[in-house]
Amino acid sequence: MTHTCMDSDVASNSSVHMADHTPDDAALNKTAVKTQTLVQVARSRLTLTDTGYHLQSIDHPDKVLLLAFDGRINVLDNAESDAHKEDLETCVPSHEDAHSVLVHAVVGIFALERHKYVLVATNSHCRGAIRGSDIYEISAVRALPLDKDSGKAVFYSLLRAPGPTLRNKAGSTLSSPALTRSSTDSDAVHESDNAESAPVTKAKSSSVSAKTTEEIQPVSESIESADVGLKWLSPQIAKLFLQGGEASTGMTSSSGTLSQTGNSVDDGPSGPNVKKREADTSSAGSSTPTAIAYGLSEAPNLAAETSRTSASLERMEMRTLEEITRVFSTSGLFFSYKYDLTRALQVKGAHGLDSEREPLANVADSNYWFNHNIQLPLLAQNGAEWALPLIQGCVQVTHCQITEDNLFQICLLSRRCCKRIGLRYERRGADSSGHVANFVETEQILVLEASDLPPHYASFVQIRGSIPFFWKQPASGLQPLPVVTKTNSENVTICAKHLQRVSGRFGRLVLLNLVEHKGREAIVGGAYANFVGQCVSDELIDAHMIRYVPWDFHHETRGMRYDNVKQLVMQLQRETADMGYFWHSGGDVFTQQQGVFRVNCMDCLDRTNVVQSALAGFVLNEQLVRLGVHVAPEQGLAAYPGLETTLNNLWANNGDYISRQYAGTLAMKGDFTRTGRRNFGGVVNDATYSLARLWIGTFRDYFSQSVLDFVMGGNNVSDVFRALVDLRSREPDHVLQMVQMRQAAVETSVAMAVNDGELVQLACIVHSPMAHNTTKLRDIADSVLVVTDVAVYICRYDYQLEKVSEFLRIELSVLAGVRCGAYITDTRTPQGLDPTRNHGLVLFFPANSCDRISGSRLSTNRAGVIEQQASLPIPETPQALAPDITTAGDGSVVNHFVACKMATEMQVVMQVVPATSEAKADGCAQLLGLSGQQGLARLGSLERQSPDLIAECLSSTMLSFRNAAGVTAGTNNFIIEAPIISAATAKQNTSFVDKVANKLHNALWI
């Protein structure tokens, strides 16, 4: 027998029960567009105009996409050209912009703090063809700012970029740039720049492709040791280790190309004049200036402060852009213009094999559509033709021949689920919806072609995914202990939800658990077995639709006895036969896959890949026998050493791709996957990868995870910038969880603190020192500010005990005044210096008029006898905050004050309304029942406002009900609009040690 392997991996010169599955979460995206003229736009020409970017399809010149600098999106075609003739005329390139850049795909549109951006793929590599459709891997992207000056600079840098090479790097025909790149993050972007498409003229260019006959090479051979040495460093520090000068960022330099416009910080007036609000008994009144001392040592330099804030904001934005560029350039992202990579062959067979004739955005499964969130702006404007779905994972195609008459193709396609996508220690276990981390669907496709008959397609699908319940594993040390979180009942519910979803999609499940039965891994491995058993006993899942198979991989293969993996495959022969595979030819479907192996270890990487490759080899042998290609079934694939080596390399490369995407390094145990044997060199490599994973998980993954969540729509740009300061990421559903917790805090505070008979006007989340005459926050613990028609309450809430620990009560009738202004407490981020986002209130009241009450209502003290703790400094005295309302005629202090800062994000604002009213008219949530005919309702429209507007609304409400109670004294100067702690004051109060630490932090990470 002879064997040849022909791999299709050439750089593209295009400068340009599964059958019944109905995907959940609106997986099949049906965009309402005119189907009679819809086509999938492939490559396009990008030109710059005076109003924005102009993209014109090469294959269909009547298809035009206009992206205006003001954010407008126009999708034009021949049928609409007359209606949009004026738009087209305004977008004709000027003579100096006559050159164009070839774009392979419009990846998406997103907004950061300073600008909106259009992300386009500027280079890709062909990885072969499936069903006659070429599959490409993205190797370079560019973020084009929707800003005229910045966009012009970036566009001209694209024109100057050299063209792509016509072949891949020598030595690795199946390796991705993500696997062969041996540079730092900055180098990766720089290399992408050099690989980008050359400018093209308006003449149509033709794509060039070729096929090689080289044998598949191990990806690990092309990996240099420097690959993991500097990845965790920021580009600023990595540049110090590079030889030959600075590393390019791949984006326009921050000095001069991006405009300096940003959120200016108003530290307050430099002079003594500030604004007060006057009021009479019937109105909030008008404003007149009143002299108030700031207590600042010197007047703030607003121009200098604004410049520094803008520069800091620009650095953070550039850092985010660099990471987004790295993710889309080097993370194994694949696309096709004609083949839907998001769905398996069996799913397509159930929904019609011809469904891909329309734009792929109309049929793609959003579970695996990597860039779905950032393409929503296009879809909202009926731009499905331009919205090209990407998958993250691995696609490999190879042609094999073991007899002279039988030529067949093997395709290995892995698609990562985007519902809980993330990195190793940042994403473990399941979320509240039952989606698990590192969930990957791997499809092995066998294509047998005959000259006079339709080709035969045989597909076998396996899945992998993190253990499906709530658990985490902090990135501390080489072997951190996993921790099971939440209660057993909650974990059983989530486990059942996940298994129900997977079973509904794939059929009967064989749960193959490869974790150790002893030691740290047994913590989650044993819990998994218990939760699955509980699901079955509680009849949450059908016992006939599931089989749990524990197999301690490390114990069974100890002493280099990796041949025992074959024994596991033999033990699962019955399960494999019952499961079957999908097989069709032409319009005939012969068999369908009736179940799936769900394989997991701790990371679902190395051990999982070894076992899945063994199962795939067994099934491939059965398929070749069934198709009449294999004539020695009892010998298995070992009868054809070349074929076995080819399959091993495919699976080893697959493991390397997925491992790089989840853990940052190549897969361990790759030597066994490639050769079928374990050796000492492989053990040494695994030790090196373990150390590299520790560095990457500790120093880089937190920010990469935040950027991934931003791309997926799980958080906002403030969360991304905050990760650069806090050095940690947040769970994608943290907003929903925090809002639910804060809503419960407001409800409990109202129930425990507010006196009977008082009507709650507004209640919201604040941060307060809970002490008198100080504005320094001891911590960032939440408090609840409640304004009723009689009094003001500030309640400290304990989330662990789920109760109010203490609260202050001030009657409106004795309230002397309210100061409303900027309340800056964090100078590390531009958002922390923005006065509109950092706003607060200071409430003034006479001595002995504020009740301080414990949560149990067991003790009550008057403010006049509360002694200030020595640990609570008083940076501002009452006279400095408002001298005219805090001093008597003789200058003696008669008023105290208490400060509170509005929550800067995830605010909850509630109000008591009659239970029969339409609570949803103002965007409110449903009523939360209280006694009688009243109920608490969420005020959605107010929650969406900035903190300064919420603070203004609270102070106006206090004034209104104070006046309604007949108190008219002091109303002219009741509301004082002036900073509480300005940015200049906050920076002056920052200690020298903190300033040095902040500068060092910015140098290292930003």
Buried (B, 14 or more C-beta within 10 A) or exposed (E): EEBEBBBBBBBBBBBBBBBEBEBBEEBBBEBEBEEEBBBBBBBBBBBBBEBBBBBBBBBBEBBBBBBBBEEEBBBBBEEBEEEBEEBBEBBEBEEEBEBBBBBBBBBBBBBBBBBBBBBBBBBBBBBBBBBEBBBBBBBBBBBBBBBBBBBBBBBBBBEEBEBBEEEBEEEBBBBBBBBBBBBBBBBBBBBBBBBBBBBBEEEEBEBEBEEEEBBBBBBBEBBEEBBBBBBBBBBBBBBEEBEEEEBBBBBBEBEEBBBBEBBBBBBBBBEEEBBBBBBEEEEBBEEEEBEBEBBBEEBBEBEEBBBBBBBBBBBBBBBBBBBBBBBBBBBBBBBBBBBBBBBBBBBBBBBEBEBBEBBBBBBBBBBBBBBBBBBBBBBEBBBBBBBBBBBBBBBBBBBBBBBEEBBBBBBBBBBBBBBBBBBBBBBBBBBBBBBBBBBBBBBBBBBBEEEEEEBBBBBBBBBBBBBBBBBBBEBEEEEBEBBBEBEEEEBBBBBBBBBBBBBBBBBBBBBBBBBBBEEBBBBBBBBBBBBBEBBBEEEBBEEEBBBBBBBBBBEBBEEEEBEBBBEBBEEBEEBBEEBBBBBBBEEEBEEBBBBBBBBBBBBBBBBBBBBBBBBBBBBBBBBBBBBEBBEEEEEBBEBBEBBBBBBBBBBBBBBBBBBBBBBBBBBBBBBBBBBBEBEEEBEEBBEBBBEBBBBBBBBBBBBBBBBBBBBBBBBBBBBBBBBBBBBEBBBBBBBEEBBEBBBBBBBBBBEBBBEEEBEBBBBBBBBBBBBBBBBBBBEEBBBBBBBBBBBBBBBBBBEEEEBBBBBBBBBBEBBBBBBBBBBBBBBBBBBBBBBBBBBBBBBBBBBEBBBBBBBEEEEEEEBEEBEEEEEBEBEBBBBBBBBBBBBEEEEEEBBBBBBBBBBBBBBBBBBBBEBEEEBEEBEBBEBBEBEEEBBBBBBBEBBEBBBBBBBBBBBBBBBBBBBEEEBEEBBBBBBBBBBBBBBBBBBBBBEEEEEEEBEEBBEEBB
